Amino acid sequence: EFDGVKIFVRPVKDYRFVIVFRGQGLGGNCADSDPQQTGRPPLEVTGADTASRKTAAVANEFIAEARLRLAGLEPANGVLTRGYDVFPDMPQMQEIYKLNPACIAVYPDYKGVSRLIGMKVHEQGQDTIAQEFDILEQTFADHDFFFVHIKKTDSYGEDGNFDGKVHVIEELDAQLPRLLALKPDVIVVTGDHSTPALLKSHSWHPLPLLIHANYCRRDGVAEFSERACASGGLGRIPHVSIMPLAMANALKMLKFGA
């Protein structure tokens, strides 16, 4: 506890953890302490407004105390913090899309985001891609929307491990017949950002997007890749346009457009 603010640390997965700051007058508009570059010291946390400056001061005290307690330990002797925010009041998928959604993911970050927007989150037995598809098959009749997340393409991209990334994509490809056998009305395949192994980081490159449904207008693309999708019939669209297209192809909209 620092300055009347209680702090809780919860392990997540691998090297990640969550810190909860609980107290009065706190804000979430804080800069990260992660310099995003190996060999550079952690940055000081700063706040952009009065409430966030209070959070930043407490965070800096916590980081300093963590370094004292972890001094001399391996493989980590300190902590980096990023992604500050207050608990959001998010609209629910049930309210916006009238869906009964579910999340199947290995990594806790995506489970947390999914829970915030009202998805049923499956917590256990999904450490591999095959296990994720096991859960999909077992629960397919219970929901009308599934978010299935594959993490390792991003992880291997950040590691610069091109062959590892290829292997994960091939591993996912091997599971697709199981998905098709379920006969979903709409299948959407895409990502939240590019992570080229060449750059070892997230990048600005546009993402391939595939929408498969009975009512899709076919284009001339015969494979799923960045280069092929660049000439696809969807063109370049923002992420927020994907759900209306998916809903329309599922015939879940009374009318598309004005």
N, C-alpha and C positions, 0 to 999 in steps of 0.2 A: 504494500500500500504506500502510495506517495501523495502527499498533500491532499489527503481525503479521497483519493481516487483508488478504488480497488482494481487490481490487475489479475487476470486469469490467463494462464498459458495452456493451450490445448494442442497436443500433437495432432498432425493431420496425416501425412504420408511422406516417406523418404525424409528429406531435410526440411520440409515445410511445417509450419505451425501457425496457430491463430492466437493473437493477443486480444483480449477483451478488456477495454478500459471502461469502468463503470463508476460514474460520479455525476455531479451537477456541473452545468456550464461548459460541457465539452463540445468541441466541433470536429468535423471530419475532413476539413479542407487543409490537409497537411501534405508536405512534400516527403517523398521517400528518403530513407537513409541509404538505400542500395545505389551505389554508383554505376551499376550495370557494366562494370569492367574489372577484370581480374588485376590485382596489383595496386588498386587505388584504395585508400582508406574509406571507411563509411562516411557518409555525409551527415551533417547535423540536420535533424528534423526541424522544419520551420512551419509555421501556420500562417494562413493568409487573412485571418480575421481574429477577433479577440478570443472567441471560444476555441478556435483551432490552435491559437498560440498557447492556450492552457494545455491542450492535449499534447502539443509538441514538447512543452517543457517536461511534462510527466514522461513522455516517451523517451526523451533524452536521458532522464534519470534512470529509467528502466534499462536502457541500452548500456549505460555506464555500469550499473549494478551487475548486469548479465556478463559483461566483460570481466569484472572482478571475480565472479563466481566460476567462470569458465576458463580463467587464465591457466595456461599450461596444458589444457586438455587437447586431445586429438580425436577426430579430425577437425573439429570446429572449436574455436575459442572465443566466439562472439556471435552476435546475431545481426542480421540485416532486416529492416522493416520496409514494407511497401504496401500500397493499397489501402490507405487509411480511408475510413468513411463512417458515417453514423448508420445505425440500423435503418434500412430504407423501408418506405411504405410503398410496396410494389403492387400494381394491379395484377390480378390473378388471371391465369389462362382460362379458367372456367368462366370468368366474367366476360372477358373480351371475345373469346372464340367458342364458348359453350362446349368445351372439350373436357374429357376425363383423361388428363395426361399422365405419363409415367416417365421416369428417368432411369436409364441403365448406364452406369458409368463406373469406371475403375477409380478415377481420381476424385478425392473429396471436394475439390473446388467446384466441380460441375454439379455434384450432388447438392451443395449448399445453394448455388444460384437457382437450381431447379426447384428446390424446396421453397425459396423465396417467392417464386411465381406460381406456386400451388401444385407442383407436380408431386405425384406419389414417387418416393425415392426408394429403390431397392438397395439395401445396404450390404448384403452378404453374398458370398459365393460368386464373385465376378472379377476374379484376378486376371483372367485371360479373355481374349476375344471370343473364343469358343464358349466360355461360361456366360458371357454377356448374351450370346445368342440362345443359350439354354434358357435363360430367364425370359428372353423375348418369346420363345415358343411356349413356355409354361404360363405366361401371363397375357398372351395375345388377346384372349377373349375378354379380358377384364378392363381394357382401355381402348380408346379410339385415337390416341396419339402417343407415340413413343419417341423419346430423344435417346438415341444410342450413341455414346461418345467413345471415340478411340483416341487414347492419349499418346501412345508411343511414337506416332508419326511426328508430333511436335517435339517430344523429348529428344529423339534421335536427330531431328533437324537442328536443334540447339546445340547438340554435341558435335555436329559436323559429321555424323555417321550416316553417310549416304546409303551404304549397303544395309544397315540396320533399318533405315526408313523404308527401303524397298521391300525388305522382308516383312515388315508389319503390313504394308499395303497388300502384299501377296497373301498374307495370313487372313486379312479381312476378305479379300476376293474369294478365298476358299469357302467362306461362310455364306456368301451371297445366295447360293441356291436354297439355303434354309429360309432366308428371308422371302425369296420369291415364292417358295412353296406355301407360305402363309397367305399369299394373294392380297396384300394390302392395296387399298385404293390408290394411294399415292406413295411414292418413295422419293425422298429428297436426299441427295448426297452432296455435301459441301464441307466447308470448315469455317472457323472464326477468323483465321488469318493465315498468311503464308509464313512458313518457317524453312527457307531454303538451307540445305546442309552447307552450301557454299558460303553463306553469310553467318551461319551459326547463330541466328537471331530471327525474331519476328521481322517481317518486311512489309513493304507497301504494295507488293504485287497482287493483282486481282486473283480471285479464287475461282477454280472451276466449280460449276454448279450443274447438277443433273436433276431433272424432274421427270419421273416416270409415272405415267398414269394412262388410263383408258382414253382420256379425252385430250391428251397432249397433241399439239400440232408437231409432227415430226420435222426435224431438220436433216441436213446431210451429214451430220457428225456420226462417226461409227466407232469412236473410242472415247474414253474418259481421261483426258490429260489437259494440262494448261494450254498447250498449243492447239489441241483440237477444239477445246471449248471456246477459245478466243474467236472462232468463226461460227459459233453456234447460234441458233435462232433466238436465244434469250438475250443476247447482247450483254452489255454491262449494266447491272442493276444494283441498287443498294440492298443491304441485308434485309431492311424492313419491308421490302417488296416480296420476300420469299413466302412468308406465311399467307398473305392474300392469294398468291398464285396456288399454293398448296391447298388452301381451303376451296378455291374455285374448282380445281381439278378433282376434289373430293365431292363436289356438288353440295357443299355445305354453306353456300352463300345464296341468298335470294336473288341478288343481282350483283354483277361486278361492275363497279364504276357508278357514275351518276345516273 
